[in-house]
Amino acid sequence: MVGVDFVQNNWSEYRFYGTPDSVQDAWQFRVGGQIKARTKKNYFSNVTYRAEIFIGRDYVHVVDQLPLLGLSFGMGLPLPNYNSLARTQASVLNLTFEYVKRGNNQNLLKDNIFRISAGLSFSDLWFNKRKYE
């Protein structure tokens, strides 16, 4: 699966008690994808692998524009299904590592940002609506 996204934020319209701040319009162009191998008995063949690259301009206005460049890599690790009645159960632990480079040598501000995130996606039996007769 492949995805393309363009995000634009109108920060130039931001006002704090009626006065404009030193921000500018920002944008990002993102391209990413994910791969999941065919389901097999091997655990890592059931893992979903994701990658993304993005470029853009940051909303902070110092002297000149602050360019953004970033990469992210992630995995969707399926959690074991201990319920023999629910074969379609698909709870996943999502792990992501992201690197963002903001600014360059021509700017006053230059950052290297590293982010690690974890998220849980539950799809267990207790989320199903029960029917009582």
N, CA, C and O atoms as a GROMACS GRO file, in nm:
protein
  532
    1MET      N    1   0.085  -0.116   0.000
    1MET     CA    2   0.000   0.000   0.000
    1MET      C    3   0.090   0.124   0.000
    1MET      O    4   0.189   0.130   0.073
    2VAL      N    5   0.055   0.222  -0.082
    2VAL     CA    6   0.131   0.346  -0.092
    2VAL      C    7   0.035   0.463  -0.074
    2VAL      O    8  -0.079   0.459  -0.121
    3GLY      N    9   0.081   0.566  -0.005
    3GLY     CA   10  -0.002   0.685   0.016
    3GLY      C   11   0.078   0.812  -0.006
    3GLY      O   12   0.198   0.818   0.019
    4VAL      N   13   0.008   0.916  -0.053
    4VAL     CA   14   0.067   1.048  -0.076
    4VAL      C   15  -0.024   1.149  -0.006
    4VAL      O   16  -0.146   1.139  -0.014
    5ASP      N   17   0.036   1.246   0.063
    5ASP     CA   18  -0.042   1.344   0.138
    5ASP      C   19   0.024   1.481   0.127
    5ASP      O   20   0.146   1.493   0.130
    6PHE      N   21  -0.060   1.583   0.115
    6PHE     CA   22  -0.012   1.722   0.117
    6PHE      C   23  -0.089   1.794   0.227
    6PHE      O   24  -0.212   1.793   0.228
    7VAL      N   25  -0.016   1.857   0.320
    7VAL     CA   26  -0.076   1.927   0.434
    7VAL      C   27  -0.034   2.072   0.429
    7VAL      O   28   0.084   2.102   0.412
    8GLN      N   29  -0.130   2.162   0.443
    8GLN     CA   30  -0.100   2.306   0.444
    8GLN      C   31  -0.170   2.369   0.565
    8GLN      O   32  -0.288   2.344   0.589
    9ASN      N   33  -0.095   2.450   0.641
    9ASN     CA   34  -0.148   2.519   0.758
    9ASN      C   35  -0.132   2.670   0.740
    9ASN      O   36  -0.023   2.717   0.706
   10ASN      N   37  -0.240   2.744   0.762
   10ASN     CA   38  -0.237   2.890   0.744
   10ASN      C   39  -0.203   2.960   0.876
   10ASN      O   40  -0.289   3.023   0.938
   11TRP      N   41  -0.079   2.949   0.917
   11TRP     CA   42  -0.034   3.012   1.041
   11TRP      C   43  -0.026   3.164   1.029
   11TRP      O   44  -0.026   3.233   1.131
   12SER      N   45  -0.020   3.218   0.909
   12SER     CA   46  -0.011   3.364   0.894
   12SER      C   47  -0.139   3.432   0.941
   12SER      O   48  -0.138   3.552   0.967
   13GLU      N   49  -0.250   3.359   0.952
   13GLU     CA   50  -0.375   3.415   1.003
   13GLU      C   51  -0.384   3.410   1.155
   13GLU      O   52  -0.481   3.461   1.211
   14TYR      N   53  -0.286   3.350   1.223
   14TYR     CA   54  -0.288   3.339   1.368
   14TYR      C   55  -0.270   3.476   1.433
   14TYR      O   56  -0.184   3.555   1.393
   15ARG      N   57  -0.353   3.503   1.534
   15ARG     CA   58  -0.346   3.629   1.610
   15ARG      C   59  -0.351   3.597   1.758
   15ARG      O   60  -0.427   3.510   1.801
   16PHE      N   61  -0.271   3.669   1.837
   16PHE     CA   62  -0.273   3.657   1.982
   16PHE      C   63  -0.321   3.790   2.037
   16PHE      O   64  -0.247   3.888   2.035
   17TYR      N   65  -0.444   3.793   2.084
   17TYR     CA   66  -0.510   3.916   2.130
   17TYR      C   67  -0.505   4.023   2.021
   17TYR      O   68  -0.482   4.140   2.049
   18GLY      N   69  -0.528   3.980   1.897
   18GLY     CA   70  -0.536   4.074   1.786
   18GLY      C   71  -0.404   4.109   1.720
   18GLY      O   72  -0.403   4.172   1.614
   19THR      N   73  -0.292   4.071   1.779
   19THR     CA   74  -0.161   4.101   1.718
   19THR      C   75  -0.103   3.977   1.651
   19THR      O   76  -0.108   3.868   1.707
   20PRO      N   77  -0.048   3.994   1.532
   20PRO     CA   78   0.013   3.879   1.464
   20PRO      C   79   0.142   3.836   1.532
   20PRO      O   80   0.211   3.917   1.594
   21ASP      N   81   0.173   3.708   1.520
   21ASP     CA   82   0.296   3.653   1.578
   21ASP      C   83   0.396   3.627   1.465
   21ASP      O   84   0.362   3.640   1.348
   22SER      N   85   0.518   3.592   1.501
   22SER     CA   86   0.622   3.569   1.399
   22SER      C   87   0.615   3.426   1.348
   22SER      O   88   0.708   3.347   1.364
   23VAL      N   89   0.501   3.393   1.286
   23VAL     CA   90   0.483   3.262   1.224
   23VAL      C   91   0.444   3.281   1.078
   23VAL      O   92   0.401   3.389   1.038
   24GLN      N   93   0.460   3.178   1.000
   24GLN     CA   94   0.429   3.183   0.857
   24GLN      C   95   0.352   3.058   0.819
   24GLN      O   96   0.344   2.962   0.896
   25ASP      N   97   0.295   3.059   0.700
   25ASP     CA   98   0.224   2.943   0.651
   25ASP      C   99   0.320   2.826   0.637
   25ASP      O  100   0.435   2.842   0.595
   26ALA      N  101   0.273   2.708   0.673
   26ALA     CA  102   0.356   2.588   0.668
   26ALA      C  103   0.292   2.487   0.573
   26ALA      O  104   0.171   2.488   0.551
   27TRP      N  105   0.376   2.399   0.519
   27TRP     CA  106   0.325   2.292   0.434
   27TRP      C  107   0.417   2.171   0.445
   27TRP      O  108   0.535   2.184   0.481
   28GLN      N  109   0.362   2.055   0.414
   28GLN     CA  110   0.439   1.931   0.410
   28GLN      C  111   0.387   1.843   0.298
   28GLN      O  112   0.266   1.834   0.275
   29PHE      N  113   0.478   1.779   0.228
   29PHE     CA  114   0.445   1.680   0.127
   29PHE      C  115   0.499   1.547   0.176
   29PHE      O  116   0.619   1.534   0.200
   30ARG      N  117   0.411   1.447   0.192
   30ARG     CA  118   0.448   1.319   0.251
   30ARG      C  119   0.421   1.205   0.153
   30ARG      O  120   0.318   1.203   0.085
   31VAL      N  121   0.514   1.109   0.148
   31VAL     CA  122   0.498   0.987   0.069
   31VAL      C  123   0.536   0.871   0.159
   31VAL      O  124   0.644   0.871   0.219
   32GLY      N  125   0.449   0.772   0.168
   32GLY     CA  126   0.478   0.658   0.254
   32GLY      C  127   0.413   0.532   0.204
   32GLY      O  128   0.333   0.533   0.110
   33GLY      N  129   0.448   0.424   0.268
   33GLY     CA  130   0.390   0.296   0.230
   33GLY      C  131   0.405   0.194   0.339
   33GLY      O  132   0.479   0.212   0.436
   34GLN      N  133   0.332   0.084   0.321
   34GLN     CA  134   0.343  -0.026   0.415
   34GLN      C  135   0.342  -0.157   0.340
   34GLN      O  136   0.282  -0.170   0.234
   35ILE      N  137   0.411  -0.255   0.398
   35ILE     CA  138   0.421  -0.388   0.340
   35ILE      C  139   0.384  -0.489   0.447
   35ILE      O  140   0.432  -0.481   0.561
   36LYS      N  141   0.300  -0.583   0.410
   36LYS     CA  142   0.269  -0.696   0.499
   36LYS      C  143   0.281  -0.822   0.416
   36LYS      O  144   0.212  -0.840   0.315
   37ALA      N  145   0.368  -0.909   0.461
   37ALA     CA  146   0.387  -1.035   0.388
   37ALA      C  147   0.264  -1.123   0.405
   37ALA      O  148   0.175  -1.093   0.485
   38ARG      N  149   0.259  -1.229   0.330
   38ARG     CA  150   0.148  -1.323   0.344
   38ARG      C  151   0.151  -1.390   0.480
   38ARG      O  152   0.258  -1.418   0.534
   39THR      N  153   0.034  -1.414   0.534
   39THR     CA  154   0.024  -1.475   0.666
   39THR      C  155   0.082  -1.616   0.664
   39THR      O  156   0.043  -1.701   0.584
   40LYS      N  157   0.177  -1.637   0.754
   40LYS     CA  158   0.244  -1.766   0.766
   40LYS      C  159   0.254  -1.800   0.914
   40LYS      O  160   0.205  -1.726   0.999
   41LYS      N  161   0.317  -1.910   0.943
   41LYS     CA  162   0.336  -1.951   1.082
   41LYS      C  163   0.444  -1.868   1.151
   41LYS      O  164   0.445  -1.857   1.274
   42ASN      N  165   0.535  -1.809   1.074
   42ASN     CA  166   0.642  -1.729   1.129
   42ASN      C  167   0.585  -1.595   1.178
   42ASN      O  168   0.508  -1.531   1.107
   43TYR      N  169   0.621  -1.552   1.299
   43TYR     CA  170   0.567  -1.430   1.358
   43TYR      C  171   0.601  -1.307   1.274
   43TYR      O  172   0.514  -1.223   1.250
   44PHE      N  173   0.724  -1.294   1.228
   44PHE     CA  174   0.767  -1.174   1.157
   44PHE      C  175   0.709  -1.164   1.016
   44PHE      O  176   0.716  -1.058   0.954
   45SER      N  177   0.653  -1.272   0.965
   45SER     CA  178   0.582  -1.262   0.837
   45SER      C  179   0.444  -1.200   0.855
   45SER      O  180   0.381  -1.160   0.757
   46ASN      N  181   0.395  -1.191   0.979
   46ASN     CA  182   0.266  -1.128   1.009
   46ASN      C  183   0.281  -0.981   1.050
   46ASN      O  184   0.180  -0.913   1.070
   47VAL      N  185   0.403  -0.933   1.062
   47VAL     CA  186   0.428  -0.794   1.102
   47VAL      C  187   0.409  -0.702   0.981
   47VAL      O  188   0.448  -0.736   0.869
   48THR      N  189   0.347  -0.586   1.004
   48THR     CA  190   0.332  -0.484   0.900
   48THR      C  191   0.447  -0.386   0.913
   48THR      O  192   0.470  -0.330   1.021
   49TYR      N  193   0.520  -0.363   0.804
   49TYR     CA  194   0.634  -0.271   0.804
   49TYR      C  195   0.595  -0.144   0.730
   49TYR      O  196   0.534  -0.151   0.623
   50ARG      N  197   0.629  -0.027   0.788
   50ARG     CA  198   0.591   0.102   0.730
   50ARG      C  199   0.712   0.193   0.718
   50ARG      O  200   0.805   0.186   0.799
   51ALA      N  201   0.709   0.280   0.615
   51ALA     CA  202   0.814   0.380   0.597
   51ALA      C  203   0.752   0.504   0.534
   51ALA      O  204   0.655   0.496   0.459
   52GLU      N  205   0.811   0.620   0.565
   52GLU     CA  206   0.760   0.747   0.512
   52GLU      C  207   0.874   0.846   0.500
   52GLU      O  208   0.968   0.844   0.578
   53ILE      N  209   0.864   0.933   0.401
   53ILE     CA  210   0.957   1.044   0.385
   53ILE      C  211   0.873   1.169   0.362
   53ILE      O  212   0.771   1.164   0.294
   54PHE      N  213   0.917   1.281   0.419
   54PHE     CA  214   0.842   1.405   0.396
   54PHE      C  215   0.936   1.524   0.389
   54PHE      O  216   1.044   1.525   0.448
   55ILE      N  217   0.892   1.626   0.314
   55ILE     CA  218   0.963   1.752   0.303
   55ILE      C  219   0.860   1.863   0.323
   55ILE      O  220   0.740   1.840   0.308
   56GLY      N  221   0.908   1.981   0.357
   56GLY     CA  222   0.815   2.091   0.374
   56GLY      C  223   0.883   2.214   0.431
   56GLY      O  224   1.005   2.228   0.430
   57ARG      N  225   0.796   2.303   0.482
   57ARG     CA  226   0.843   2.428   0.542
   57ARG      C  227   0.777   2.440   0.678
   57ARG      O  228   0.657   2.417   0.691
   58ASP      N  229   0.854   2.477   0.780
   58ASP     CA  230   0.804   2.490   0.916
   58ASP      C  231   0.732   2.622   0.935
   58ASP      O  232   0.752   2.717   0.858
   59TYR      N  233   0.646   2.629   1.037
   59TYR     CA  234   0.568   2.750   1.063
   59TYR      C  235   0.647   2.858   1.136
   59TYR      O  236   0.606   2.974   1.135
   60VAL      N  237   0.759   2.824   1.198
   60VAL     CA  238   0.840   2.922   1.270
   60VAL      C  239   0.913   3.010   1.170
   60VAL      O  240   0.977   2.961   1.077
   61HIS      N  241   0.904   3.142   1.190
   61HIS     CA  242   0.971   3.237   1.101
   61HIS      C  243   1.078   3.310   1.180
   61HIS      O  244   1.047   3.396   1.264
   62VAL      N  245   1.204   3.277   1.155
   62VAL     CA  246   1.316   3.341   1.225
   62VAL      C  247   1.367   3.455   1.140
   62VAL      O  248   1.336   3.571   1.168
   63VAL      N  249   1.443   3.427   1.038
   63VAL     CA  250   1.488   3.526   0.941
   63VAL      C  251   1.442   3.483   0.803
   63VAL      O  252   1.396   3.564   0.722
   64ASP      N  253   1.454   3.356   0.778
   64ASP     CA  254   1.418   3.298   0.649
   64ASP      C  255   1.332   3.176   0.675
   64ASP      O  256   1.303   3.142   0.790
   65GLN      N  257   1.291   3.110   0.570
   65GLN     CA  258   1.211   2.989   0.584
   65GLN      C  259   1.293   2.878   0.648
   65GLN      O  260   1.414   2.867   0.627
   66LEU      N  261   1.225   2.794   0.728
   66LEU     CA  262   1.290   2.678   0.787
   66LEU      C  263   1.245   2.553   0.712
   66LEU      O  264   1.130   2.511   0.726
   67PRO      N  265   1.333   2.494   0.633
   67PRO     CA  266   1.293   2.373   0.562
   67PRO      C  267   1.286   2.253   0.657
   67PRO      O  268   1.361   2.245   0.754
   68LEU      N  269   1.196   2.161   0.627
   68LEU     CA  270   1.181   2.038   0.703
   68LEU      C  271   1.212   1.920   0.612
   68LEU      O  272   1.177   1.919   0.494
   69LEU      N  273   1.278   1.821   0.668
   69LEU     CA  274   1.302   1.695   0.600
   69LEU      C  275   1.291   1.587   0.706
   69LEU      O  276   1.353   1.597   0.812
   70GLY      N  277   1.214   1.483   0.678
   70GLY     CA  278   1.195   1.380   0.778
   70GLY      C  279   1.179   1.241   0.720
   70GLY      O  280   1.137   1.224   0.605
   71LEU      N  281   1.212   1.144   0.802
   71LEU     CA  282   1.198   1.002   0.769
   71LEU      C  283   1.134   0.933   0.888
   71LEU      O  284   1.163   0.966   1.003
   72SER      N  285   1.047   0.838   0.861
   72SER     CA  286   0.994   0.757   0.971
   72SER      C  287   0.984   0.612   0.928
   72SER      O  288   0.956   0.580   0.812
   73PHE      N  289   1.008   0.525   1.024
   73PHE     CA  290   1.000   0.380   1.005
   73PHE      C  291   0.917   0.324   1.118
   73PHE      O  292   0.930   0.366   1.233
   74GLY      N  293   0.832   0.228   1.086
   74GLY     CA  294   0.748   0.171   1.190
   74GLY      C  295   0.714   0.026   1.164
   74GLY      O  296   0.735  -0.027   1.055
   75MET      N  297   0.659  -0.037   1.268
   75MET     CA  298   0.616  -0.175   1.260
   75MET      C  299   0.484  -0.190   1.335
   75MET      O  300   0.463  -0.129   1.439
   76GLY      N  301   0.396  -0.270   1.280
   76GLY     CA  302   0.273  -0.309   1.348
   76GLY      C  303   0.288  -0.453   1.393
   76GLY      O  304   0.279  -0.545   1.312
   77LEU      N  305   0.310  -0.472   1.523
   77LEU     CA  306   0.336  -0.605   1.578
   77LEU      C  307   0.205  -0.666   1.628
   77LEU      O  308   0.146  -0.615   1.724
   78PRO      N  309   0.158  -0.774   1.565
   78PRO     CA  310   0.032  -0.834   1.611
   78PRO      C  311   0.049  -0.898   1.749
   78PRO      O  312   0.149  -0.965   1.776
   79LEU      N  313  -0.050  -0.876   1.834
   79LEU     CA  314  -0.048  -0.936   1.967
   79LEU      C  315  -0.111  -1.074   1.960
   79LEU      O  316  -0.200  -1.098   1.878
   80PRO      N  317  -0.066  -1.166   2.046
   80PRO     CA  318  -0.119  -1.303   2.039
   80PRO      C  319  -0.268  -1.308   2.072
   80PRO      O  320  -0.318  -1.232   2.155
   81ASN      N  321  -0.337  -1.399   2.005
   81ASN     CA  322  -0.479  -1.420   2.026
   81ASN      C  323  -0.495  -1.544   2.113
   81ASN      O  324  -0.471  -1.656   2.068
   82TYR      N  325  -0.537  -1.524   2.239
   82TYR     CA  326  -0.553  -1.635   2.331
   82TYR      C  327  -0.696  -1.687   2.334
   82TYR      O  328  -0.726  -1.784   2.405
   83ASN      N  329  -0.786  -1.625   2.258
   83ASN     CA  330  -0.925  -1.666   2.257
   83ASN      C  331  -0.952  -1.752   2.135
   83ASN      O  332  -0.943  -1.704   2.022
   84SER      N  333  -0.983  -1.878   2.155
   84SER     CA  334  -1.006  -1.969   2.043
   84SER      C  335  -1.139  -1.942   1.973
   84SER      O  336  -1.161  -1.991   1.862
   85LEU      N  337  -1.230  -1.865   2.037
   85LEU     CA  338  -1.359  -1.835   1.976
   85LEU      C  339  -1.351  -1.718   1.878
   85LEU      O  340  -1.437  -1.707   1.790
   86ALA      N  341  -1.252  -1.634   1.890
   86ALA     CA  342  -1.241  -1.513   1.806
   86ALA      C  343  -1.121  -1.524   1.715
   86ALA      O  344  -1.011  -1.482   1.751
   87ARG      N  345  -1.141  -1.579   1.598
   87ARG     CA  346  -1.031  -1.593   1.502
   87ARG      C  347  -0.998  -1.461   1.432
   87ARG      O  348  -0.888  -1.445   1.380
   88THR      N  349  -1.092  -1.367   1.432
   88THR     CA  350  -1.069  -1.240   1.362
   88THR      C  351  -1.011  -1.132   1.453
   88THR      O  352  -0.999  -1.017   1.412
   89GLN      N  353  -0.976  -1.168   1.573
   89GLN     CA  354  -0.918  -1.072   1.666
   89GLN      C  355  -0.785  -1.021   1.611
   89GLN      O  356  -0.701  -1.101   1.567
   90ALA      N  357  -0.765  -0.889   1.612
   90ALA     CA  358  -0.645  -0.833   1.550
   90ALA      C  359  -0.592  -0.715   1.630
   90ALA      O  360  -0.589  -0.603   1.580
   91SER      N  361  -0.551  -0.738   1.754
   91SER     CA  362  -0.489  -0.632   1.832
   91SER      C  363  -0.344  -0.616   1.791
   91SER      O  364  -0.274  -0.714   1.767
   92VAL      N  365  -0.299  -0.488   1.782
   92VAL     CA  366  -0.166  -0.460   1.726
   92VAL      C  367  -0.094  -0.359   1.815
   92VAL      O  368  -0.155  -0.263   1.864
   93LEU      N  369   0.036  -0.380   1.834
   93LEU     CA  370   0.125  -0.284   1.898
   93LEU      C  371   0.202  -0.214   1.788
   93LEU      O  372   0.278  -0.279   1.716
   94ASN      N  373   0.183  -0.083   1.772
   94ASN     CA  374   0.248  -0.005   1.668
   94ASN      C  375   0.367   0.070   1.726
   94ASN      O  376   0.352   0.147   1.821
   95LEU      N  377   0.485   0.048   1.669
   95LEU     CA  378   0.609   0.116   1.711
   95LEU      C  379   0.661   0.199   1.595
   95LEU      O  380   0.663   0.153   1.481
   96THR      N  381   0.704   0.323   1.624
   96THR     CA  382   0.752   0.413   1.520
   96THR      C  383   0.878   0.486   1.566
   96THR      O  384   0.888   0.528   1.681
   97PHE      N  385   0.973   0.500   1.474
   97PHE     CA  386   1.091   0.584   1.496
   97PHE      C  387   1.090   0.691   1.387
   97PHE      O  388   1.075   0.660   1.269
   98GLU      N  389   1.106   0.818   1.428
   98GLU     CA  390   1.101   0.928   1.332
   98GLU      C  391   1.221   1.020   1.352
   98GLU      O  392   1.260   1.050   1.465
   99TYR      N  393   1.278   1.064   1.242
   99TYR     CA  394   1.388   1.161   1.243
   99TYR      C  395   1.343   1.281   1.160
   99TYR      O  396   1.299   1.266   1.046
  100VAL      N  397   1.356   1.402   1.218
  100VAL     CA  398   1.319   1.525   1.148
  100VAL      C  399   1.437   1.621   1.155
  100VAL      O  400   1.492   1.644   1.263
  101LYS      N  401   1.474   1.676   1.040
  101LYS     CA  402   1.579   1.779   1.033
  101LYS      C  403   1.510   1.909   0.997
  101LYS      O  404   1.450   1.921   0.890
  102ARG      N  405   1.519   2.007   1.087
  102ARG     CA  406   1.456   2.137   1.065
  102ARG      C  407   1.564   2.244   1.052
  102ARG      O  408   1.653   2.253   1.137
  103GLY      N  409   1.555   2.324   0.947
  103GLY     CA  410   1.654   2.429   0.924
  103GLY      C  411   1.774   2.376   0.847
  103GLY      O  412   1.782   2.258   0.815
  104ASN      N  413   1.866   2.467   0.818
  104ASN     CA  414   1.991   2.430   0.750
  104ASN      C  415   2.099   2.529   0.792
  104ASN      O  416   2.078   2.606   0.886
  105ASN      N  417   2.213   2.528   0.726
  105ASN     CA  418   2.325   2.615   0.766
  105ASN      C  419   2.301   2.762   0.734
  105ASN      O  420   2.374   2.847   0.784
  106GLN      N  421   2.200   2.795   0.654
  106GLN     CA  422   2.169   2.934   0.622
  106GLN      C  423   2.073   2.997   0.722
  106GLN      O  424   2.042   3.116   0.711
  107ASN      N  425   2.024   2.922   0.820
  107ASN     CA  426   1.927   2.972   0.917
  107ASN      C  427   1.988   2.987   1.055
  107ASN      O  428   2.091   2.928   1.087
  108LEU      N  429   1.921   3.068   1.139
  108LEU     CA  430   1.963   3.081   1.277
  108LEU      C  431   1.925   2.959   1.361
  108LEU      O  432   1.987   2.931   1.463
  109LEU      N  433   1.823   2.889   1.317
  109LEU     CA  434   1.771   2.774   1.391
  109LEU      C  435   1.796   2.647   1.312
  109LEU      O  436   1.764   2.638   1.194
  110LYS      N  437   1.855   2.548   1.380
  110LYS     CA  438   1.882   2.420   1.315
  110LYS      C  439   1.859   2.311   1.420
  110LYS      O  440   1.926   2.309   1.524
  111ASP      N  441   1.764   2.221   1.393
  111ASP     CA  442   1.728   2.116   1.488
  111ASP      C  443   1.738   1.980   1.422
  111ASP      O  444   1.711   1.965   1.303
  112ASN      N  445   1.776   1.881   1.501
  112ASN     CA  446   1.765   1.740   1.466
  112ASN      C  447   1.674   1.679   1.572
  112ASN      O  448   1.708   1.678   1.690
  113ILE      N  449   1.560   1.627   1.530
  113ILE     CA  450   1.460   1.577   1.623
  113ILE      C  451   1.446   1.428   1.603
  113ILE      O  452   1.433   1.380   1.490
  114PHE      N  453   1.449   1.354   1.713
  114PHE     CA  454   1.427   1.210   1.712
  114PHE      C  455   1.303   1.182   1.796
  114PHE      O  456   1.292   1.228   1.910
  115ARG      N  457   1.210   1.104   1.740
  115ARG     CA  458   1.088   1.068   1.812
  115ARG      C  459   1.072   0.917   1.809
  115ARG      O  460   1.094   0.853   1.707
  116ILE      N  461   1.032   0.863   1.922
  116ILE     CA  462   0.996   0.722   1.930
  116ILE      C  463   0.854   0.719   1.988
  116ILE      O  464   0.827   0.781   2.091
  117SER      N  465   0.765   0.647   1.921
  117SER     CA  466   0.628   0.641   1.971
  117SER      C  467   0.578   0.497   1.970
  117SER      O  468   0.624   0.414   1.892
  118ALA      N  469   0.484   0.471   2.059
  118ALA     CA  470   0.420   0.340   2.069
  118ALA      C  471   0.271   0.361   2.083
  118ALA      O  472   0.226   0.453   2.152
  119GLY      N  473   0.195   0.276   2.019
  119GLY     CA  474   0.050   0.284   2.027
  119GLY      C  475  -0.012   0.146   2.023
  119GLY      O  476   0.045   0.053   1.965
  120LEU      N  477  -0.128   0.133   2.085
  120LEU     CA  478  -0.200   0.006   2.087
  120LEU      C  479  -0.330   0.020   2.011
  120LEU      O  480  -0.401   0.120   2.026
  121SER      N  481  -0.360  -0.078   1.931
  121SER     CA  482  -0.487  -0.084   1.859
  121SER      C  483  -0.556  -0.212   1.903
  121SER      O  484  -0.516  -0.322   1.865
  122PHE      N  485  -0.661  -0.196   1.985
  122PHE     CA  486  -0.731  -0.312   2.039
  122PHE      C  487  -0.849  -0.351   1.950
  122PHE      O  488  -0.924  -0.265   1.904
  123SER      N  489  -0.864  -0.478   1.928
  123SER     CA  490  -0.978  -0.531   1.854
  123SER      C  491  -1.016  -0.664   1.918
  123SER      O  492  -1.017  -0.768   1.851
  124ASP      N  493  -1.046  -0.662   2.045
  124ASP     CA  494  -1.076  -0.785   2.118
  124ASP      C  495  -1.225  -0.806   2.135
  124ASP      O  496  -1.306  -0.723   2.094
  125LEU      N  497  -1.259  -0.915   2.196
  125LEU     CA  498  -1.399  -0.951   2.213
  125LEU      C  499  -1.478  -0.853   2.298
  125LEU      O  500  -1.598  -0.834   2.273
  126TRP      N  501  -1.417  -0.791   2.397
  126TRP     CA  502  -1.493  -0.704   2.486
  126TRP      C  503  -1.540  -0.576   2.417
  126TRP      O  504  -1.619  -0.502   2.475
  127PHE      N  505  -1.494  -0.547   2.296
  127PHE     CA  506  -1.541  -0.431   2.220
  127PHE      C  507  -1.660  -0.465   2.132
  127PHE      O  508  -1.718  -0.375   2.072
  128ASN      N  509  -1.697  -0.591   2.121
  128ASN     CA  510  -1.813  -0.630   2.041
  128ASN      C  511  -1.942  -0.605   2.119
  128ASN      O  512  -1.947  -0.622   2.241
  129LYS      N  513  -2.045  -0.565   2.048
  129LYS     CA  514  -2.174  -0.542   2.110
  129LYS      C  515  -2.241  -0.677   2.138
  129LYS      O  516  -2.251  -0.762   2.050
  130ARG      N  517  -2.285  -0.696   2.260
  130ARG     CA  518  -2.348  -0.821   2.300
  130ARG      C  519  -2.495  -0.818   2.270
  130ARG      O  520  -2.560  -0.714   2.282
  131LYS      N  521  -2.549  -0.932   2.233
  131LYS     CA  522  -2.693  -0.947   2.211
  131LYS      C  523  -2.745  -1.047   2.313
  131LYS      O  524  -2.697  -1.160   2.320
  132TYR      N  525  -2.843  -1.006   2.390
  132TYR     CA  526  -2.903  -1.092   2.490
  132TYR      C  527  -3.044  -1.126   2.446
  132TYR      O  528  -3.118  -1.040   2.397
  133GLU      N  529  -3.081  -1.251   2.464
  133GLU     CA  530  -3.218  -1.293   2.428
  133GLU      C  531  -3.300  -1.326   2.550
  133GLU      O  532  -3.417  -1.362   2.537
   0.00000   0.00000   0.00000
